[in-house]
Amino acid sequence: MKITCPHCSFAREVPDAQIPDRPVKVTCPKCQQGFSFDKTAAAAASAFDADFTVDPVPAAAAAAPDLVACPACGLKQPAGEACSGCGVIYAKWAARHEAREQAPPPPPQSEAAFPGRAAYTAAAGPAELPKAGFWLRFVACMIDTLLLGAVQFVIGLVLGIAGGAAGDFEGGETFAMLAITWLCSMAVSVTYYVFFTGYNGQTPGKMALRIQVVRTDGTPMSYGRAFLREIVGKFVSALILCIGYLMVAFDQQKQGLHDRIAGTYVIKL
């Protein structure tokens, strides 16, 4: 018996013994669409087609049936209780969708289910966000110091090797070489902190600890603001016996003196 897909018209011959006598759900191997197949109805249709070939009915006498589209798969077919393509029952489909449309929307989930979620909503300003404390920022600073120290060590090593290859240094030449090494290290340090903080408010150490520098007014960080915080502000914080750094442990908003100078917070992500 030939089974034809109503979606793509793909047909395949299947032995009659392999087809159950009851309606079954069939999946087309070509378009992967499912449809209902009734062996008895197909056999009757084949017999009708054979009779039609032998003794055709005039085309004018055969009234074309009214076609309806299935609301689920869109297949056009004669009116009935179920779709011959996807097998959906019209009454159940309509009742299910009507109940879904009439159902009230789900209630908003409480803040208790998501603690701290309100702090990250658009309505929350920087002052309401959770702040990073002294020890968290201290560990992030240590990570940055180790990374930066490794880079500065490599730079000093390269300059030392280059200077040794150029010849022996005496007196002022040695001092000049040390000054060049120190200036290169300082330039790398300034670039490291200003670039990362100005770019997204996170140095690699802050990224590892999931904390970020943000402005108190909610505007994006800039390289100028990063320079004010990381160079000018931290110089002042260190100048007064590092009291500017210790302010983080006692300030209500966890701000150091450099944060107050630059107008920034350090928040938890």
C-alpha positions as CSV (number, residue, x, y, z in Angstrom):
1,M,0.0,0.0,0.0
2,K,1.3,3.5,-0.9
3,I,1.4,6.0,1.9
4,T,1.6,9.7,0.8
5,C,2.6,12.6,3.0
6,P,0.0,15.3,2.8
7,H,2.6,18.0,3.5
8,C,5.3,17.3,0.9
9,S,3.6,14.6,-1.3
10,F,6.4,12.2,-0.6
11,A,5.1,8.6,-1.2
12,R,6.4,5.2,-0.2
13,E,5.2,1.7,-0.7
14,V,4.7,-0.2,2.6
15,P,3.6,-3.9,2.8
16,D,0.0,-4.2,4.0
17,A,1.0,-6.6,6.7
18,Q,3.1,-3.9,8.4
19,I,0.3,-1.4,8.6
20,P,-2.2,-1.8,11.5
21,D,-5.9,-1.9,10.8
22,R,-6.5,1.1,13.1
23,P,-5.6,4.7,12.5
24,V,-1.9,5.4,13.3
25,K,0.4,8.4,13.6
26,V,3.0,8.5,10.8
27,T,6.1,10.7,10.5
28,C,7.3,11.6,7.0
29,P,11.0,10.6,6.5
30,K,11.5,13.5,4.1
31,C,9.9,16.6,5.8
32,Q,9.7,15.1,9.3
33,Q,6.0,16.2,9.6
34,G,3.5,13.9,11.4
35,F,0.1,13.0,10.1
36,S,-2.6,10.4,10.7
37,F,-3.0,7.4,8.4
38,D,-6.0,5.1,8.3
39,K,-5.4,1.9,6.4
40,T,-9.1,1.2,6.0
41,A,-9.9,4.7,4.7
42,A,-6.9,4.5,2.3
43,A,-8.0,1.1,1.0
44,A,-11.5,2.5,0.4
45,A,-10.2,5.6,-1.3
46,S,-8.0,3.4,-3.6
47,A,-11.1,1.3,-4.5
48,F,-13.0,4.5,-5.2
49,D,-10.3,5.8,-7.4
50,A,-10.3,2.5,-9.3
51,D,-14.0,2.6,-9.8
52,F,-13.6,6.3,-10.9
53,T,-11.1,5.2,-13.5
54,V,-13.4,2.6,-14.9
55,D,-16.6,4.6,-14.8
56,P,-15.8,8.2,-14.3
57,V,-18.4,10.6,-12.9
58,P,-18.8,13.8,-15.0
59,A,-16.7,16.6,-13.5
60,A,-19.7,18.9,-13.3
61,A,-21.6,16.4,-11.2
62,A,-18.8,16.1,-8.6
63,A,-19.2,18.9,-6.1
64,A,-15.9,20.1,-4.6
65,P,-15.9,19.7,-0.8
66,D,-15.4,22.8,1.4
67,L,-11.8,22.9,2.7
68,V,-10.9,24.2,6.1
69,A,-7.4,24.9,7.5
70,C,-6.2,23.1,10.6
71,P,-5.5,25.7,13.3
72,A,-2.5,23.8,14.5
73,C,-0.6,22.9,11.3
74,G,-2.4,25.0,8.7
75,L,-3.2,22.0,6.4
76,K,-6.3,22.5,4.2
77,Q,-8.6,19.6,4.2
78,P,-12.3,18.7,4.2
79,A,-14.2,19.7,7.4
80,G,-14.1,17.1,10.2
81,E,-13.5,16.6,13.9
82,A,-9.7,16.1,13.6
83,C,-6.9,17.1,11.3
84,S,-5.8,14.4,8.9
85,G,-2.2,15.8,8.9
86,C,-1.2,16.4,12.5
87,G,-4.0,14.5,14.2
88,V,-5.1,17.3,16.5
89,I,-8.7,17.3,17.6
90,Y,-10.3,20.7,16.9
91,A,-12.6,20.9,19.9
92,K,-9.8,20.1,22.4
93,W,-7.4,22.5,20.7
94,A,-9.9,25.3,20.8
95,A,-10.7,24.6,24.5
96,R,-7.1,24.5,25.5
97,H,-6.2,27.8,23.8
98,E,-9.3,29.5,25.1
99,A,-8.4,28.5,28.7
100,R,-4.8,29.7,28.2
101,E,-6.0,33.1,27.0
102,Q,-8.4,33.5,29.9
103,A,-5.9,32.4,32.5
104,P,-4.7,35.3,34.7
105,P,-1.0,36.2,34.4
106,P,1.4,34.6,36.9
107,P,2.0,36.8,40.0
108,P,5.4,38.5,40.2
109,Q,7.9,36.5,42.2
110,S,8.7,38.0,45.6
111,E,12.0,39.6,46.4
112,A,12.5,36.9,49.1
113,A,13.0,34.3,46.3
114,F,15.8,36.5,44.8
115,P,17.7,38.2,47.6
116,G,19.6,41.2,46.4
117,R,17.8,41.3,43.1
118,A,16.4,44.8,43.7
119,A,19.9,46.1,44.0
120,Y,20.6,45.3,40.4
121,T,17.4,46.7,38.9
122,A,17.6,49.8,36.7
123,A,15.8,51.8,39.4
124,A,18.5,51.2,41.9
125,G,21.2,53.8,42.0
126,P,24.9,53.2,42.8
127,A,24.4,54.2,46.4
128,E,22.1,51.3,46.9
129,L,24.4,48.7,45.3
130,P,26.3,46.3,47.7
131,K,29.8,47.6,48.4
132,A,33.1,45.7,48.5
133,G,34.7,45.8,51.9
134,F,38.3,46.4,52.9
135,W,39.6,42.8,52.8
136,L,38.0,42.0,49.5
137,R,39.6,45.1,47.9
138,F,42.9,44.2,49.6
139,V,43.0,40.8,48.0
140,A,42.2,42.2,44.6
141,C,45.0,44.8,45.1
142,M,47.5,41.9,46.0
143,I,46.6,40.1,42.8
144,D,47.1,43.3,40.7
145,T,50.5,43.9,42.5
146,L,51.7,40.4,41.7
147,L,50.7,40.6,38.1
148,L,52.2,44.1,37.7
149,G,55.3,43.1,39.5
150,A,55.8,40.2,37.1
151,V,55.5,42.5,34.1
152,Q,57.9,45.1,35.7
153,F,60.4,42.3,36.5
154,V,60.4,41.2,32.9
155,I,60.9,44.7,31.7
156,G,63.8,45.3,34.1
157,L,65.4,42.0,33.1
158,V,65.2,42.8,29.4
159,L,66.7,46.3,30.0
160,G,69.4,44.8,32.1
161,I,70.3,42.2,29.5
162,A,70.3,44.9,26.8
163,G,72.5,47.2,28.9
164,G,74.9,44.3,29.6
165,A,75.2,43.5,25.9
166,A,76.0,47.1,25.1
167,G,79.0,47.1,27.5
168,D,80.1,47.9,31.1
169,F,78.5,50.9,32.8
170,E,80.4,53.2,35.0
171,G,79.1,55.9,37.4
172,G,76.5,58.1,35.7
173,E,75.7,55.5,33.1
174,T,74.6,53.0,35.7
175,F,72.4,55.7,37.3
176,A,70.9,56.5,34.0
177,M,70.1,52.9,33.3
178,L,68.4,52.5,36.7
179,A,66.4,55.7,36.0
180,I,65.3,54.4,32.7
181,T,64.2,51.1,34.3
182,W,62.3,52.9,37.0
183,L,60.5,55.2,34.5
184,C,59.5,52.2,32.4
185,S,58.1,50.5,35.4
186,M,56.2,53.6,36.5
187,A,54.8,54.0,33.0
188,V,53.6,50.4,32.9
189,S,52.0,50.8,36.4
190,V,50.1,54.0,35.5
191,T,49.0,52.5,32.2
192,Y,47.8,49.3,33.9
193,Y,45.6,50.9,36.5
194,V,44.3,53.8,34.4
195,F,43.5,51.7,31.3
196,F,41.7,48.9,33.1
197,T,39.8,51.2,35.5
198,G,38.8,53.6,32.8
199,Y,37.8,50.9,30.4
200,N,35.3,49.0,32.5
201,G,36.1,49.8,36.2
202,Q,37.9,46.5,36.7
203,T,41.5,45.6,36.9
204,P,42.4,41.8,36.5
205,G,42.4,41.6,40.3
206,K,38.9,43.1,40.6
207,M,37.7,40.8,37.8
208,A,38.9,37.8,39.8
209,L,37.1,39.0,42.9
210,R,34.0,40.2,41.0
211,I,34.1,43.8,42.1
212,Q,34.0,47.0,40.0
213,V,34.6,50.7,40.3
214,V,31.6,52.8,39.4
215,R,30.9,56.5,39.6
216,T,28.6,57.8,42.4
217,D,26.4,59.6,39.9
218,G,25.8,56.4,37.8
219,T,27.6,57.7,34.7
220,P,30.2,55.5,33.0
221,M,33.8,55.5,34.1
222,S,36.3,57.5,31.9
223,Y,40.1,57.5,31.6
224,G,40.2,61.0,33.1
225,R,38.2,59.8,36.1
226,A,40.4,56.7,36.4
227,F,43.6,58.8,36.4
228,L,42.1,61.1,39.1
229,R,41.3,58.0,41.3
230,E,44.2,55.7,40.6
231,I,47.1,58.2,40.4
232,V,46.1,61.5,42.2
233,G,43.7,60.0,44.7
234,K,45.8,57.0,45.7
235,F,48.9,59.3,46.0
236,V,47.1,61.4,48.5
237,S,45.7,58.3,50.3
238,A,49.2,56.9,50.7
239,L,50.8,60.3,51.5
240,I,48.8,60.6,54.8
241,L,50.3,57.3,56.2
242,C,47.8,55.2,54.1
243,I,44.9,56.5,56.2
244,G,43.0,57.1,53.0
245,Y,43.1,53.3,52.3
246,L,42.1,52.4,55.9
247,M,39.0,54.6,55.5
248,V,37.4,51.8,53.5
249,A,37.1,49.7,56.6
250,F,35.1,52.3,58.6
251,D,33.2,54.3,56.0
252,Q,29.5,53.6,55.6
253,Q,29.7,53.4,51.8
254,K,33.2,51.6,52.0
255,Q,34.9,54.6,50.3
256,G,38.6,55.4,50.6
257,L,39.9,58.9,50.4
258,H,40.7,58.3,46.7
259,D,37.1,57.2,46.1
260,R,35.9,60.4,47.7
261,I,38.3,62.5,45.6
262,A,37.2,60.8,42.3
263,G,33.5,60.3,43.3
264,T,33.5,56.5,43.0
265,Y,32.2,53.4,44.7
266,V,33.6,49.8,44.6
267,I,30.6,47.5,44.3
268,K,30.1,43.8,44.4
269,L,28.9,42.1,41.2
